[in-house]
Amino acid sequence: MEPMTMLHYINEEQKALSKILDEYDFTLDPRLTKLKTVTILATGSSYNACLSAKMAFEKIADATIVIEEPYHFNHYGRLIAGTDTIIGVSQSGKSASTVDAIKNLKSSEIQQIILTSDLTSPIAQIADYVIDLNMGVETVGFVTKGFSATVLHLMLLAIRVGVSKKQIDSHRLNELKKELYELISHFQGVIDQSNAFFEQHEKILKLGGRFVALGYGPNWGTVKEFETKFTETVRRPSQGFELESYMHGPYLEANWEHTLFFVETPSCNKSRSYALANYMANYVGKLFKITTEDSPDSDTLALNIAVSEEFSPLLLVIPFQVLAYRIATTKGIDLSKRIFNDFDSILKSKIEKVEES
């Protein structure tokens, strides 16, 4: 049997997310009616997924979201006043820092919700309200399908919160579902466009010495996931910045070794992104754009798909997933070969079971 690769899971995303949406339970849940002020605990790609879904969650669920790195929160953080819900997100369910943080809040009166793809995992055993990501266990270490499933699930949870609060009626629910079905139907086309874009620019992408991506709004989460995926796979210095924060210092390191990606959606911030891109083009080796709109520019991956800004990360992360795999492969990196095999056992970043209390 052919071993599963990162690309296999990318190609499964359309089917997997359609299944999630088909099977999601949108009925009123009394436990969600009080959800108003939420702290989310997540790290790595799970953190990036939460950041990608934050705008949609806050808008749809009429809630305030704070996202925390669980290790830092566990040792130095404190809940903001009025917090009524903790959401722990771990695709594998084995993130030691997230498990520890949830366990330490166990005695709290605040409700705890867990999102994981493994219902037998350590994190699933320590909470009463567990949501199955419903996409199976992703065996490749560089998660792609799991990232997109997490983003979608957070958006769907927000919709169910709205239904439970009686702020979303059946008509609005059907509108939101229709928009998501339409968006997901474009996944394979975006994968095809991304592969074609890579092949067009393969030579320059293969030579990239440092990769930087800039995004705004919910696509701050998209470029942070770019940072994670490129660092894990391409293994060259890679970083994702919120658009405005890049202008406050990080631009000073720009030079000919840099490949810049600008992620753009229709927004009041688009003109700001255009202005920065026009300026930076004179100071970096190569500048690309990835946009949901249309463009004749050969250096722009133009998806030409109408999508609301809050749902756009579901589409805009796909090009970076494809590019991460394709660039790593063209550089001769064997992603099936594990490196740092003893990392988790020595640093104890992952756990296999929960100790009895």
N, C-alpha and C positions, 0 to 999 in steps of 0.2 A: 504494500500500500504506500502510495506517495506521501511523504511527510508533509504535514501542514506548515504553511509559511504565513508570514504577515500578509502577503498578497492574497492568499486564499481567504483570510478573514475579511479583508477589505471588500473582496468580491461577494461576500456573504451578507454584507450590511443591508442591502435593499430588502432581501428576503427576511432577514432577522428582524428589522425594524417594522416591516409591514406586519409580521406575526405579532410583535409586541402590541402594536396599535389595534390589530384585530381582536386580541384577547384581553385588552385592558378593561378593568372593571371601573366604570365611572359613576357607580351608584353612590348615593349619599353615605358618608361614614361619620358618625357622631364624634369620633375621636379627632377628626380634622376641623371641626367647627371652631375650635378655640385657637387654631394655628394663626398666629399673628406676628410674633417676634421669634425668629429662628436662628440658631447657631448651627452651622454645618461643619462637621469635622471630617477632613479628607486630606490626602497627601498624594503627590505625584499626579498621574493622569486623572485620578478621581477628583483632585482639587481643580485641575484645569476644566474638567467637565462641569463642575459646580459653578465655576466662574463663567463658563459659556452659557449656562442656563439661568444665571442669577437674574438677568433683566426680565426674561420671560416669566420666571417664578414670581418675582415681586409684582409685576404688572397684572398677571392673571389671577394670582391668589390673594392679592391685596395684602401683602406681607412684607416685612423687613427681614433681609437675610444678611447675616454676618458669616463669612467663611474663615475658618481657622485651621492652621496646621496643627494637628493633634499633639505632636510631641511638645512643641512650644507651649501650646495651650495647657497641657497637662502639668507642666512645670512652672509656668510663669503667668498664665492667663486667668481671666475670670469672666464669668458670664455677664453680659450687659443686663441692666435692670429690666425686668419685665419679660425676660426670655421664657417662653412657654413650651418650646419644642427644641430638641436636639436631633439632628439628622446625622448619622454616621454613614459614610460611603466608603466601601472597599470592595472592588470587584472580586478579588480573590477571597476576601474575608479573613485574610491572614496578616494584615498590616498591624504589627505589634503596637505602634503608637496609637492607632485609632482604637484598637481593642482596649488598651490601657485607659485611654481617656474616657471611653464609654463606661468601663467598669467603675472608674472613680466617681462617675456621676450617677451610679446606679441607685443610690439612696435618695436621690433628688425626686421631688414631686413632679418635675418637668417630664413630659412624655418623650420617649426615645423612639426614633424610627431608623431602621437599618436598611440600606440598599446594598445588595450583594448578589453575585451570580452563583454562589455556592451555599445552599441552605444547610449544609452540614459543616460549614466552616466555623472557626472559633467565634467570629463576630456574630454569627447568626444564633449562637447558643446563649448569648447574654442579653438579649432584648426580646420583648414580647411582640413588638410590631416590626415584622421583617418583610421587606418587599423583594421578591425575586426579580432580578433583572431580566430573566426569561430569554436569555440568549445563549445558554450553555456555558461551559467552562472553556475559556480561551487558553489553549496550551502554549501558545507562543508568548514569550515574555514581553514583547513590544505590542501592547494592546491597541487595537484599532476598533474592531467591532464592539468591544466592551466599552470603549470611550463613548462612541456614538449612542450605544444603548443606554448608558448612564445619563447622557444629556437628554435623550428623549424621555426617559423615565421621570426625570425631575420636572420636565415640562408637563408630562401627563399627570404627575402628582399635583402640580399647581392647578391644573384644570379640575381635578377631583376635589381639591380644597375649595375652589370656587363654586363647584356644584354643591358641596356640603354646606357651604355658607349661604346657599341659595342666591348667589350673585351671578351664576351662569345658568340660564334656562336651557331647555332642550334645543331651541333654535340656535343659540350661540354655541352650544356644545357641538352641534352638527357642523357649524361653520368652521370651528377650530379643527375638528377631525378631518374635514374635507381639505383644509389647507395643509395639514400634515401629510395626508395621503398623497396629495399632489406633489409636495416637496420630495417625499421619499421615492416617488416614481421616477425622479430625475437622477437618482444615485448612479445607476450604471452609465448613463450618459456623461456624468461628471467624471467618473473613473476613466472613460474612454478619452475625454478631452484632456484629462491630466496626463495620461500616457502619451498622447500625441504631443502635448506641450513639452514633456520631458524629452522626447525623441528629437524635437525641433531644436532644443537648447542643450542637448546632452553634453557637448564638448565644454561649454562654459560652466555648467553645473558640476561636472566632474572635477574641474580645477578649483572650485570654490574653496577659499581658505578660511573664511568666517562668514556665517550666515546669520542675518538679522531679519526679523519680521515685525511689522508694525500694524497694529489694529486699534479700533476704537469700539466703544459700546460693548456688546456681548462678544465681539470678536477679539477683545483682549484675551478672553479664554482660548480662542482659536490659536492666537500666536504664542500663548504660553504652552499649548499642546504641541505646536510646531517646535518650540524650544526643547521640550521633553523628547519628542520623537527623533529629531535630528541629532540631538546629543547621544541618544541611545544607539542609533543605527549608523548615521553618517560619521559620527565620532570626530567631528570637527567643531571648533568653538561655535556655538549657536545660541541665540538669545531672542526672546520675544518681548516687545515693549508695548505698553499702551502709548498711543500716538503722541499725546502731549508730553508724557514723561520723557520720551526720547529727546525732546527739544530742550530739556533742562539738564544737559551734560553729556549723555551718552553719544550724541552726534559728534562730539569732539574726537572720538577715536576713529572716525571713518577714514578709510583709505582704499587703495586700488584692490586690496585683497577681499574686500567686502562685497557680498551679494545681498542686496536688500529686496525684501518682498513687502509690498504694501497691500493690505487687505481692505477692500472698500465695498460698502453697501450704500444705497441711497440714504442720506442722513444729513443733518445740518453740519456734521463734521467732515463731509466729503471734500469741501473746498479747502479745508485746512490740510487734509491729506494730500490733495493735488499740489498745493503750494510747497509743502515739504518735499514731495517727490521731485518736483521740478528743480528745487534747489540742490537736493542731494545727488541728483544724477550726474553732476559735475565732479563729484568727489569720491565716488565708489566705482568698483570695477564693473558691476552690472546691477541694474535695477529692474525688477519685475513687478507687475501688479496682478492680483487675483480679485476679480469683481463679480458680483451677481448680475451686473449690467452687460451691455454689448459694447464692443470696442473693435476697431479695425487694426489696432496696434499689435504687431506680432509679438511684442514683449509683454502683452497682457493676456492672461488666461481669463477670457470673458465668457462666463457661464450663460449669460443672457436668459436668466430665469427670474421671474417675478416672485419675490419672497419677502415676507415681513422681516424687519431687522432683527427682532427678538428670536425668530426661528432660524435665521441665516447661518449660525454656526454649524448646524447639522449638515449643510452643504459645503461650507467653506473650509471645513477641516479635511475633507476628502482629498483635495489636491495635495495637501501637505503629507497625508498618509502615503499616498502614491509616490510622491517625490522622495520621501524619506527612504522608501524601499528601493526605488529605482536608482537613486544616487548612490546608496550604499552598495548596491550590486555592481554598478558600473565602476566603482572604486575598488572592486575585488574583495569586499568585506563579506565573509560567510556568516550570515545572521543565524544559521542553524547551529553554529559552533558556540557553545557557551563559554563565556569568559568570567573570571572572578567567581569560580564555582563555590568557593568557601565563604563568600561574602555574607550571605544570610546567616549561616551557622555561627560565624565568628561575631558579627555585629548584631545578631538577633533582631533583624529588621522584620522578619516574618516568623510567625508561629504556626505550629501544626495543631495544637489543641489548647484549650483553656484549662488552667490549673483549677482544681477544686478549691472553693473558698471555705 
